[in-house]
Amino acid sequence: MFPCWKKLSVKSAAAANFLSLASQRALTPSRKSSSGKRFNVPPSAEFVARVSGIPTMAKLPYRDSADGLDAAFVGVPIDTGTSNRPGARFGPRQIRVESALLRAYNSGTRAAPYESLVVADIGDVNVNVYDLKDTCRRIREAYRKILAAGCIPLTMGGDHTIAYPILQAVAEKHGPVGLIHVDAHADTSDVVLGEKIGHGTPFRRCVEEGLLNCERVVQIGLRGTGYSPDSYEWSRAQGFRVVQVEECWFKSLAPLMSEVRAQMGLGPVYLSFDIDALDPGFAPGTGTPEIAGLTPTQGVEIIRGCRHLNLVGCDLVEVSPPYDTTGNTALTGANLLFEMLCVLPKVKYY
């Protein structure tokens, strides 16, 4: 009923005269990849109203699997692992709605992801909202299939628990990976309320299972009150680089990211971005807000600083729409996910 993402053709000379060449190119994805497959180009809002159609990420086509895709947006709608305010299970849905504002090109970096990669929205993992351990199993199995297809997942959370089973699947394919973790919290607790799996524990579990190359892990934006005088002692003891938010205040993070790129080297890297890394004045719609956080500009700098890294997966987690009725937190998340797409390997830049 809503074929707005399908190839649009110019059927008359009058229409052809009306549309500029650039517009026709935006509407008609005629460029082909080396495999002969057409790229998926989102419809331009110049000609297709943003409010029309079924909400997919960036109004991309929906596909039921990652087969044939270079990258895919995928939702993991859970908040079963949340320790404070729930609602992140609705994050993927709201991010998709707000992503209708996105356009095809990155004006800041001149990245053209849809001329470079075959990208689609492959929907959500079928989670079990009653059983977190079973949900982790389902996520792990779903990501095994995505990665087996040679596809890079761009994940919309969901609470941060999801990073654990995703990294289990990623490490099965790539071995221990580097990690760029952007967050207000270290998420390295051992046991919380008697449970070892939750949104405060994923990276402790990842270290225990050998999923991370600890010398290639950086945590950026950590802050807030703690349960001990040094909340990040465990992270440092593993070899993580810890960048507390005080080191980020009032400055560009481009120099930091130059150092991070050197630390990550040529090996596989996973990027995990908790929206609560941003100050709640910018992103109030999250479960565990902490004051004095990063700015959206710094968040963009961090992601753009990941260009030229061997990124094998990314996530944007902890968007909780009930706590931001403006939709701005989800809109910010959508834009950050687009920035992640733009820094994937093989993306074309003008």
N, C-alpha and C positions, 0 to 999 in steps of 0.2 A: 504493500500500500504506500510505503514511503521510500521510493527508490532514489532518494536524493544523493546517495553516495555512488550511484552507478555512473558509468561513462555517459556523459551528456554530449550530444552531437549538435552541430550547427546545420540546420536543414534547409536554410534558405539563404540566398545571396544577400537579402536585406539584413538578416540576422548576422551574417558573417561581417557585413560592413559595420554593423552596430557594435559588435564585440571587438575589442582590441586583441592583438595577437597574444599579449600576456594573459588576458582573461580567458581566451580560448585554451591556452596551455593549462591554466588552472582548472578549467572545467573538463578538459579532455586529457586524461593521463596517458599519453601516447608513448612516452619514453619507456624503454624496456631495460631490464637488467641483463646481466651476462647470461643468465639462465633462460632468457626469452620470456620471462613472466612480466606482466605489466605491474607498475607500481600502483599502490592505492593512494590516490590523492583526495584529501577531504574536499567537499564542495565549498566553493567560495561563498561567503555571506553576501558578496556583491550581487549574487544571483539566486541563492537559496536561503530563505530566512532561517536564522539560528534557532528559532522556536519550533521549527518543523522537524518532523522525523523522530525516530526512536533514539533516545540518548545512548550513544556509544562514546567512548573516549575520543575527543576531538572530532566527532562525527565520522570516524573511520568505519569501514565495513566491519560487520561482525563475522567472525569465523568460529566454527565449533572445535577447531584444533589448531595447533601451531604448525602443522605441516605446510611447508612451502613459504614460511615466514622467516624473515631475518630478525624481527623483533615483534613482541606482542605485549599489549597492555592486558593485565589480568587482575581481577579483583579477588581479595580474600576477606570476606565480610564477617569478621568475628570481633567480639569484645569480651569473650569468655575469660581471657587472661588478665582483664583490667583490674587494677587494685583500687581505683577511685571512681571517677565519673564514667558511666558506660555511654555507649552511643557510637563507638567506632565501627560497629557492624554496618552502620549506614554510610560510612565514609566512601566506599567505592561508588555507590549510587550517586551521592551528591557531587563527588568529583567529576563524574561523567556529565552530570547536568551542567555544571559550571564550565566544563571544558569546551562547550559550544562557542565560547568567546575566542578560542585559540584560532590562529591563522596558520598558513602552511610554512611560512618562512620565519626565521629568527632575525629580526631587524637589528639586534645588537651585535650578533656574531656573523650574520649572513649565512648561517647554516641552512641547508635545504634537505632535511631528513627524508622527505617523501620523494625526492629525486634520487635517493641513494639506497634506501632500504625498502623492502616489502614489509609493511606494518599493518596490523589489524588489531581489533579488540576481540579477545577470545573468551570474554565473559568471566564468570566467577567460579572459583573452586566450590564444589558442593560440600560445604562444611557441616559439621554436626554441632549445633549450638548448645547441645546438652552435655557434650563430652569433649574436653579440650585435648586429651591424649588421642582420641580417635580423630579429631580434627587435624592434629599434627600429622598423623599417618596419612590422611587424605591429601593434605598439602604436599607432603613429601612425594607421594605417588604421582600427583598431578604435575609437579615440577620435573620429575624424572622424565615424563613424556615430553614436556616442553623442551627440555634441554637435549633430549635424544633427537629431536627434530632439527637441531642446530639453530634454535631460536633463542634470542636473548630476552628474558622476561623483565618487564617493567611493571612492578606490582603496586596496586592500590590497596592499602590496608584500611580497616583492620588494625588490631592492636599489635604491639611489637613482638608478641610471642611468635608471630609468623616467620620472623627472621630465622629462627632455629630450624624448623623443618625445611625451609627453602635452602638454607646453607648446607643441610645434610645432603640434599640432592645436588647442589652445586659442587660440593667437595667430591661426591662420587664421580662426577664427570671430570673435574679439573684438578683434583687434589686440593691440599690446603691452600686457601686463597688469602690475599690481602683484603683488608676491610677498612673502608672509610665510613666511620659511624658518626653521624651528626645528630646530637641529642642533648637534652638538658640532663639526662640521667645516664649512668654508665651501663645499666641493665646487666650487672654482673653479680647480683645477689645469688646466694646458694639456695636457701630455703626461705620461702615466705608463707607464713601461716601453714606450715607443714607440707607445702607443695614445692616441687623442684621445677615445675613448668609453669610459667606465667610471663607477663610482659616485663617483669623486672629481672628475669633470669636467663634470657636466651644466649647471651654471649659467654656466660660461665659454662653453660652446657656445650657450646661450640668449642671452647678451649678444651674441655674435658675429653671430647670426642676427636680432637685433632683436626677439626675442620678449618682452622685458621692458621696462617703463618704469622705467629705473634710478633715477629720482628717487622711485619708489614701491616700493622694495625694502628690506626690513629682515631682517637675519639675527640670530637670538636664541639665546644659549646657547653660542657658540663658545668653544672651550677646547682645552687639551692642548698637547703639545710640537709644534714646527714645524720646517720645513726652512729657515727664515730668521728673523731677529729679529722681523719683523712679518709674521706669516702672513696678515694681512687687508689688507695694503696695496693689493692689486689691487682688492678689493671696494670699499674707500673711494674709490679713484681713479675707479671707475665711477659714484659717487654713492650707493652703498648706505649705509644706516645699519647699522652693526655694533654689536651689543650683546653684548659678551663676558660670559662667565658670572660674572666677578667683580662685574659691575654688578648681578647678579641675586641674589647670595647674601643670605640672611637677610631677605628683604623680599617683600612682595606685588608682583606684576607688573601689578596693575590700573592703577596710574598710568602705567606704560609703555604699556599697550595703549590708554589714552586718547590718548596722543601718536601711537601707530601709526595709530589710526583717522583722526586728523586728517591724517596723512601720506598715507593711502590715498585719502581723499576718496570721491567717488561712482563712480569708475571700476571696471572689473572687477579682481578680486583672486583670486589662486590661493594656497592654503595648502598648504605642504609640510612635513610633520612627520616627522623621522627619530627613531625611538625612542631612538637613542643620545644625543639631547639630554638625556634623563633620566639621572641618576646610575646607574651599573651596580649599585649596591646595591638599587635599585628595579626595574631592567630589565636583568638580566644577559644575557638572550637576544638578543644582537646581535653583529654581526661586528667592529666596531671600537670597543670600549668605551673611555671616557675618564672618569677619576675626577672627583669634585667637580662633578657636573652638577646640572641642575634637579631639583626634586622633582615628583612627580605632581601635587601641588596647584598648583604653578606652571604645569605643562603645561595643566591644566584652565583656569587663569586666562587663559592666552594664548588658548586656543580660545574661551572665553566672551567674551573681549574682542573677538572678531571679529564679534559680533552687530551687525547694521545695516550691515555691509559688503556690497558686491555680489560675493559669493563665486560664482565660476563653476566651481570644482573644488577638490578637496582630496585629499591622499594621506597615508597613514601607512605608512612604509617601514622596512626593515631589521630586522624581527622575525625572529630566527633560533632557532626552537624547540629545536634540539639542544643549545643552551647554557643552557637553562632548563627542566629537567625538571619543575618545579612548574607550568608553564603561566602563571605570573604575568605574564611579559612580554607574551604574546599577550593575556591578559585585560586588561592595561592598554591595549594597542593597541585592543582592541575597544571599551573604554569611551571612549577618545579619539575614535574614529570616530563613536560615538554622539553625543558632544558636538559634533562637526563637523556632523552631521546637524541637530542642534538649533539651530545658528546660521545655517542657510541662509536666504536670503530667503523671506519669506512663511510662515515657521513660526509657528504660533499659540502664544501664551503665556497661561496662566491668571493 
